Amino acid sequence: MTGRFDNIHPELTCEHARQILLRPLDELESQSDYYMAACHLINCPGSQTEQALVDLLDNPLKEQAVNIAKRKAVEILARLGADSSISKIGQCLWSDDRYLVENSVYALKLLRCNQPELIAKMISLLNENICNQRVLIQCLASLSVQESLSTIQLFRNNESPGVRGAAISAEAQLSGFKNQLSVIADHLVLSNQMDRQCAIQDLIDAQAVDYLPSIIGSPVSPAFRIRACRLLLGSLDQFTLVGSTHLVDAVLVDDPEDINIVHEYDATPDPHFLVRDLFNTDFSRCYLAMKTLSCVSSDVLWPVMFKEWEEEAHNDYGAHYFFMRLIGSRVDWSSQAKHFIEDILKASAINMRPQFQKSRSAAIYSIAQLNPDLFLELIPHFLDEQYSPPWDCRYVIILALESISKHTNRVQNQDLLKSLADDDDCFVQAKLASTQLT
């Protein structure tokens, strides 16, 4: 189970990474080498890798460099599906490194641990409140540990929203009692963004598909909301999925008017402040800024945006996304600005750097809003296999075509969409089935 950020040291071979873990600590070039090697081994499945990581867990040294590498090692073993390492990872539950304990709980969850001694230890840890209670509750619920229910229920009114939400979600999973899920839904608009993100995961874990509209309106990164769509709708039959595409559409259009923003300004800030707020790590503030900027004229706005783009936004993946959205939210840009804007959007639509992936579909949709003819011309380019267009880019092409349908005809649409007819993604297929374009 690899991810887009896993192979960040492509020059490092699997054998070299394993050899690094065998070196004495004082012979390493850097104190972070153990950690780097453990991270890289996700790219090297097999018994040799599993043994190297298990041997690392046996390292008796207490130095921080070893501790952080062990935390990563248990995670990598789990992601590699190393069932044979369950007992060795389980021993880490008795560690005095609380972060190693936490990562080990997560690993045992992924590996579907069913060893009674380890299950009992996790319930004991939950009672003792000596490590992350949320992670423990999530693990016990995921493993369907019925004997943990009475303990978990004690946390339904915990002062921490993350723990409280996990307990309510776990109760729903273990007992089928879902009457309290509305409490988690209320967490979707809490002031702390981490609490909002946790609430989304809790609703996903409880398979609370009825709360998906509330999730979609939560002021968090669209990545969290689209993931909820994938996980809650993906298991539905195709007919139901076709009828639910409007929910996916809402996330991919991502109009700030449809977001339940939890912040407000005492007085309307100047355009520079508003554009800088697009860099904010709290997405509620980003959506508030974007909504407020709709009242600023493009002649005033563009010089501010251009300066920020050149200096920082082009390389800040959070602001980058909101620049794509803001650019496509209006059509009154000057001709000079439009020329530069189109170049930005075309490059962003095929940008394969991992951290900028959510900007790709936003850029495609914005091109359609600003220049429908250019969008129609570029569809084959966006779908070119050399750019590995992810499912949301393929989906948003259909969505964007719908939004500019007055510029096309049925025959043209059929020709443009023929390459998607055999798409293997159920969401793209559902969008094709729901559209009136063909």
Rosetta blueprint (number, residue, H / E / L):
1 M L
2 T L
3 G L
4 R L
5 F L
6 D L
7 N L
8 I L
9 H L
10 P L
11 E L
12 L L
13 T L
14 C H
15 E H
16 H H
17 A H
18 R H
19 Q H
20 I H
21 L H
22 L H
23 R L
24 P L
25 L H
26 D H
27 E H
28 L L
29 E L
30 S L
31 Q L
32 S L
33 D H
34 Y H
35 Y H
36 M H
37 A H
38 A H
39 C H
40 H H
41 L H
42 I H
43 N H
44 C L
45 P L
46 G L
47 S H
48 Q H
49 T H
50 E H
51 Q H
52 A H
53 L H
54 V H
55 D H
56 L H
57 L H
58 D L
59 N L
60 P L
61 L L
62 K L
63 E L
64 Q H
65 A H
66 V H
67 N H
68 I H
69 A H
70 K H
71 R H
72 K H
73 A H
74 V H
75 E H
76 I H
77 L H
78 A H
79 R H
80 L L
81 G L
82 A L
83 D H
84 S H
85 S H
86 I H
87 S H
88 K H
89 I H
90 G H
91 Q H
92 C H
93 L H
94 W H
95 S L
96 D L
97 D L
98 R H
99 Y H
100 L H
101 V H
102 E H
103 N H
104 S H
105 V H
106 Y H
107 A H
108 L H
109 K H
110 L H
111 L L
112 R L
113 C L
114 N L
115 Q L
116 P H
117 E H
118 L H
119 I H
120 A H
121 K H
122 M H
123 I H
124 S H
125 L H
126 L H
127 N H
128 E H
129 N L
130 I L
131 C L
132 N L
133 Q H
134 R H
135 V H
136 L H
137 I H
138 Q H
139 C H
140 L H
141 A H
142 S H
143 L L
144 S L
145 V L
146 Q H
147 E H
148 S H
149 L H
150 S H
151 T H
152 I H
153 Q H
154 L H
155 F H
156 R L
157 N L
158 N L
159 E L
160 S L
161 P H
162 G H
163 V H
164 R H
165 G H
166 A H
167 A H
168 I H
169 S H
170 A H
171 E H
172 A H
173 Q H
174 L H
175 S H
176 G L
177 F L
178 K L
179 N L
180 Q L
181 L H
182 S H
183 V H
184 I H
185 A H
186 D H
187 H H
188 L L
189 V L
190 L L
191 S L
192 N L
193 Q H
194 M H
195 D H
196 R H
197 Q H
198 C H
199 A H
200 I H
201 Q H
202 D H
203 L H
204 I H
205 D H
206 A L
207 Q L
208 A L
209 V H
210 D H
211 Y H
212 L H
213 P H
214 S H
215 I H
216 I H
217 G L
218 S L
219 P L
220 V L
221 S L
222 P H
223 A H
224 F H
225 R H
226 I H
227 R H
228 A H
229 C H
230 R H
231 L H
232 L H
233 L H
234 G L
235 S L
236 L L
237 D L
238 Q H
239 F H
240 T H
241 L H
242 V H
243 G L
244 S L
245 T H
246 H H
247 L H
248 V H
249 D H
250 A H
251 V H
252 L H
253 V H
254 D L
255 D L
256 P H
257 E H
258 D H
259 I L
260 N L
261 I L
262 V L
263 H L
264 E L
265 Y L
266 D L
267 A L
268 T L
269 P L
270 D L
271 P H
272 H H
273 F H
274 L H
275 V H
276 R H
277 D H
278 L H
279 F H
280 N L
281 T L
282 D L
283 F H
284 S H
285 R H
286 C H
287 Y H
288 L H
289 A H
290 M H
291 K H
292 T H
293 L H
294 S L
295 C L
296 V L
297 S L
298 S H
299 D H
300 V H
301 L H
302 W H
303 P H
304 V H
305 M H
306 F H
307 K H
308 E H
309 W H
310 E H
311 E H
312 E L
313 A H
314 H H
315 N H
316 D L
317 Y H
318 G H
319 A H
320 H H
321 Y H
322 F H
323 F H
324 M H
325 R H
326 L H
327 I H
328 G H
329 S L
330 R L
331 V L
332 D L
333 W L
334 S L
335 S H
336 Q H
337 A H
338 K H
339 H H
340 F H
341 I H
342 E H
343 D H
344 I H
345 L H
346 K H
347 A H
348 S H
349 A H
350 I L
351 N L
352 M L
353 R L
354 P H
355 Q H
356 F H
357 Q H
358 K H
359 S H
360 R H
361 S H
362 A H
363 A H
364 I H
365 Y H
366 S H
367 I H
368 A H
369 Q H
370 L H
371 N L
372 P H
373 D H
374 L H
375 F H
376 L H
377 E H
378 L H
379 I H
380 P H
381 H H
382 F H
383 L L
384 D L
385 E H
386 Q H
387 Y H
388 S L
389 P L
390 P L
391 W H
392 D H
393 C H
394 R H
395 Y H
396 V H
397 I H
398 I H
399 L H
400 A H
401 L H
402 E H
403 S H
404 I L
405 S H
406 K H
407 H H
408 T L
409 N L
410 R H
411 V H
412 Q H
413 N H
414 Q H
415 D H
416 L H
417 L H
418 K H
419 S H
420 L H
421 A L
422 D L
423 D L
424 D L
425 D L
426 C H
427 F H
428 V H
429 Q H
430 A H
431 K H
432 L H
433 A H
434 S H
435 T L
436 Q L
437 L L
438 T L
